[in-house]
Amino acid sequence: MNRTTLALAFAGLLTGVALGFVALKGPSPSVDGQATVTGRPMVGGPFSLIDNTGKRVTDKDYLGRYMLVFFGYTNCPDICPAGLQVMSAALDKLGKRVDDVVPIFITLDPAQDTPEKMATYVKAFSPRLVGLTGSESEIAATAKAYRVYYQKVPDDKDPKSYTIDHSAIFYLMAKDGTLLAPIPHTNDVDQLAAALERALS
């Protein structure tokens, strides 16, 4: 197992732990002496980014629709294109049942992923797919809100080159912008379609 694979496995573990222990809204009453946790995980939140048409958008632009959010970067060699292919195919399979779901790809490499590059990239997967980029600080804030782990890894042979290790999860966000369901990126098309149907029913 190479360093990148190990780092990605560790990233997935970190994300799982984060999603398990994020702060929850609401009280934690005691029932028969045992604590009961209620509420929703604090994942997601306000963001202000640039879409693949060059327009600045915020989370408010998507209120009233579901968001299916995936983080990655255009130079990602495997996980990102595979995840986006599965996402696009699952939505195509469900057809009109997911007309109010907006698939969104948020880059973790804003230095290279300009709106123009994002436009070309997302078009290869689906005309519905929205690509979002922004400044380093805007991306960092958005990744933090979604509990996304990512880290730049320099190339040992070329200091100017790098890859990005990152966690990979499909975030299905409700119409009010709160987390509806985190879905593992390892799902195939049928599994993701079924997970979306369950979450949206």
QUIKA-V866842 format. One line per field, one symbol per residue. psi: psi as a letter, one per 20 degrees, with the letter a starting at -180 (. if undefined). Layout:
psi=???
This chain:
psi=prhggghhghghgghggghhjqqqqrrmqpokippppraqqmpaaqqorpriijppqrhhijpiqqpoppqbqhjphggghgghgggghghghiciikhjpoppopqjmhhhnrhghhghghhigqihppppaarghggggghghjlppqppoqphhohiqrropqqoqpooprijjrpgpppqiiqaghgggghggghi.
